[in-house]
Amino acid sequence: MNEITESVAMNASPAPEKLRCDACPVMCYIAEGRTGACDRYGNFGNKIVRCDPVTILEHRAEAGGEVVPFADGSAWDGNPVNRGQRFVSGIGAGTTYPDFKPAPFIVSQEVEGVDLVTVVTEAIFSYCGVKVKIDTDRHIGPETATVRVLGEPVGHVTTAEYGSQMLSLGGVRHLTGGSKSEGRMTCDTMLALCNRQPVELTIDGGSTVVVQAGKPPIIDGRLEQRMRVGCGSATIGMFATQWKGLVDEVVVVDDHITGVVSEHQAGKVIGWQDTGIKILGRRSTPGRYFKVSEPGLGWGGTMLSNPLEILGDWNTKKGARPGLSLLMVSTTGEQFAYFELDENLKPVEKPFPERLRKSVDLIEDNCEPALCSVLFMGGAGGSLRAGVTENPVNLTRSVHRLQTYVTVGGAPVYVWPGGGITLMVDVTRLPENSFGYVPTPALVAPLEFTMRRDHYEALGGYVSEIRTVDDVLAKGGEYYNERRVAAAPAGNAWPPLVQLRRERQA
C-alpha cells in the first residue's frame, strides 16, 4: 500500500450497514435512505420504517357513519384528543409477517359502555383475486376466454349476469403458477384495479376493454353509456301498456331473450291483437325467443346492424296486413326503428313517429348508468390469523359466529360461508390507494377484526398489546408510523358501533 492509499483508507468513513427488512418473504437488504422492493418499507435513521402513514378514519359522532371533511386535506394536527368516532385502519399499519408476532395495532375503544377491541394489520394475500362487473349488454368475449394485459394472461371471462359481463382476474395460479412475467403482470393489474386506476384488458376472441372502478367501461374504444333495462322479455313486460294503441307490434331485440309483444303474456293480458309475425330464433315460451343472433356489439348485444334479419315471412291468416306498424327497439333504447308492411308484407322503414318517442325515452330513462365494479377477494390464512390469537382457528370460528366483525380499510365485507375467512369488498368503499404489494408477488390489503374485549381475551388474544386510540395517535407503532386522520368514506358505518349492535341483536 502506498502512502496516499494508506492515508485515504485510514480517514474514510465505513459504508453504512444495510438493514434486512422482515416485513415480507423477500427480506430485502436496504441501504440508508432507500426503500425496499415494495416501496412500503425503508431504512431511515438506521431503522426499518413503514413509509406510509397509518390512517385513522374519523366518522361523524352521530350514528350512521356519515363523513366529516378533512381538516386540511391529509395530515394529523398532532392533537391526541379523540374528537369524533375514530377507527385505526390497517392502511399503513404494517404487517404481522412472519406471523409469530402480534398484529401491529390492537386497539381498545369504549362504545356505549362496552369495551371493544380492534386488531389491525396489513395482510399479505398470495391467495387473492379481483371480480369485475362490467355493465353492458355487448358481447366482450366468450365465456372462459383468457383475459390478458400486455399479452400476459391475468384471468378469464366468467358467467354473465343480468345486464353485465363478468371477469375473474388474479388468483394464486396466475400469481405463482405461471412465468415470472405473468405473476408480475397479474399483481400489477390487481393492484391498479384495487386502487381505482384504469387498466386496459384484452380478451381472447373478443374485445379490448378499459376498466376502472366506479367509471363507465370503454369497449373497443367506445364509452359505454347505460346498462340495459332488462332482457327483451322483461322490457315487454314493463312497457307493453305504453305501446298499446300506438303501434301494432313491438319487438325488443336482445342477445339472450328477444321479446314480441303480441305473443307475450303481457300482451295477451292487455288484449293485444295477433299480427302474424315470425321470428327466426329458438322459441322458448310465447313471445320469448333465444338465439336470434350470435352475440356481438350490435342491437341488444347481438351481431345485428339490421334488426329485420331476425324476421321471417308474415302470416296473413294470423293478422298480417299491409300498413301494419312495427316498432323494433334494443334493450337500452339506443337503437330503435319504425316500419310499416307494404303490399307484399315486407317491412319498410319509415320516419320515426313522435307518438312512440316517449316510450323509447322511457326505456332509456329506466337504464342505469353503465359502470365498472371491482371487488377484491382474498382468503385470510392461518399465518395472518396468528397475529390476532395464538390459536388461529378460534378467530375463524368467531367470525362465522358473528362475534367478530371484519373490515378492510374500515369498509364492510362479505364473508363467505364454509371454512376459512374468505372475504370480498367493494374497492370504492376504501380510501384511495389503500392497497399495496410485495414482489413475491402478492397484494397487501388493510384488515381489521373488531370484537368485545372479553371475547378477545377468551380467544387467547395478545391482551398485553392492547392500546387506546389516543395512544396510537400519540406514539404510532413499532415502525414509528406517521399518522394521519382522514374522513371515513361515505356510507361506511363506524365498525365498533356495527359490532356492538350485532352483539345486542344476537
Secondary structure, 3 states (H helix, E strand, C coil): CCHHHHHHHHHCCCCCCCEECCCCCCCCEECECCECCCCCEEECCCCEEECCCEEEEEECCCCCCCECCCCCCCCCCCCCCCCCEEEECCCCCCCCCCCCCCCCEEEEEEECCEEEEEEEEEEEECCEEEEEEEECCCCCCCCCCEEEECCEEEEEEEEEECCEEEEEEECHHHHHCCCHHHHHHHHHHHHHHHCCCCEEEEECCCCEEEECCCCCCEECCEECCECCCCCHHHHHHHHHHHHCCCCCEEEEECCCCEEECCCCHHHHHCCCCCCCCCECCEEEECCEEECCCCECCCHHHECCCCHHHHECCCCHHHCCCCCCEEEEEECCCCCEEEEEECCCCCEEEECCCHHHHHHHHHHHHCCCECCEEEEEEEEECHHHHCCCECCHHHHHHHHHCCCCEEEECCEECEECCCCCEEEEEEHHHCCCCCCEEECCCEEEEEEEEEEEHHHHHHHCECHHHEEEHHHHHHHCCCCCCCEEEEECCCCCCCHHHHHHHHHHHC
